[in-house]
Amino acid sequence: MNKIKISWQLAVGSWHCAIHYWLHLAHRQLIKRNKRSALHIADCPLPTSRCPLPIAYCLLLIGLAACNEKKKVDHSNQPQSAKLESLTKPTNEFVLSSIPITAIQRKDEQIEVEALGNVAYDTRQIGSISSRVAGRIEKLYVRYRYQAISMGQRVMDIYSPEMMTAQQNLLFLIKNDPDNTTFIQAAKDKLLLLGMSNEQLKQIIRTNDPSFTIAVYSNYYGHIHESAMNGTMNTQLAGMKDIALITEELSLKEGMYVQKGQSVFVVYNPDQAWALLNIYGDNQGLVQKGNMVRINPETAPGKDFRASIDFIEPFYRKDSKTLTARVYFNNSELKIPIGSQVKATIFGNSKDAYWLPATSVLSMGMDKVVFLKTGNGFKAHNVNTGILNKGQIQIMSGLSPSDSVAVNAQYLMDSESFIKIKE
């Protein structure tokens, strides 16, 4: 029995020491590879009947070593589909989204051009009141700028030595040589050319009394403006650069002298007006003479009216990069104040082209960008655009009818980065 007991102890001790030896190797491997284990296992003495570590703990450490070896398996041979590169691309190259898409469509669209402008006098209706004789102003019947006058209204009386001499010559011929009809008719014609009316001429012949003054009448209806005193119309008023001058008395006074042929007043007719519309460069090729226009005045937003383009100025005005189109209209009923602002919609010709919703295109300064459908996402793509019309934008190049793009490009725009086009 004693021999059997000693043999059993030696067997158990040998088995335990073998386990402890392998445990020691596993522990050293953990320290070497992970450098995170702080355990220390002492050498096992031989022979021994007990172990300070339970067998279950030994098996646990051996299992941990095996698991650590399993984690070190090389993944380099796994399929590329498992990588996350395609999901980590920045938004300036690729965007994953499921928003609605659209494609370019070719159709014939009637072009509508929006424009702003103002109301001005129709310069074709401007009249000039001139003095046909040199003389002194004896009486003025108009007193302030923008005073309304009617056709045939008396404006002023002028004393003219030339007119007085011509009247005396006529009366002398009638009295002393009544049969000399040729000379008498020539004297009458001269008085008419000097501005005398037929009624005045008949009255002089009937009374045999020359008039010391000649009356000047207006041949126009409208608002009176003071003209320049140099014989030509005031260029500032003619150009209507400042039509909002304060209403004040005229600088022309009684007692002043006027020259023969000098323009004294100009008359603007407010019932005949132009709407001057500013056409920007990208729309100038779409607007032509005769195009219909819907005009909405700021003074009467609900009373828009239709007219047509009467004239397109063939030059750019000073300090302006827009072309001016003139729209004639009758202002006798509308009574739109001269100088007020208007909004206009010009109905141009139809255009056959490829169109895309304007929301599908982002403006990046000189570049225009759409988000092109690629696989499960979208890629920023450069396009060339044309005109913008009723929420549609013309696509000139960069897309084909088979391409699909995001309907709302702004939705895919990353507000914290700039889009960089990569072809």
Secondary structure, 3 states (H helix, E strand, C coil): CHHHHHHHHHHHHHHHHHHHHHHHHHHHHHHHHCCCCCCCCCCCCCCCCCCCCCHHHHHHHHHHHHHHHHHCCCCCCCCHHHCCHHHCCCCCCCEECCCCEECCEEEEEEEEEEEEEEEEECHHHCEEEECCCCEEEEEECCCECCEEECCCCEEEEEECHHHHHHHHHHHHHHHHCCCCHHHHHHHHHHHHHCCCCHHHHHHHHHHCCCCCEEEEECCCCEEEEECCCCCCCCHHHHHCCCCCCCCCECCCCCCCEECCCCEEEEEECCCEEEEEEEECHHHHHHCCCCCEEEEEECCCCCCCEEEEEEEEEEEECCCCCCEEEEEEEECCCCCCCCCCEEEEEEEEEEEEEEEEEHHHCEEECCEEEEEEEECCEEEEEEEEEEEEECCEEEEEECCCCCCCEECCHHHHCCCCCCCCCCC
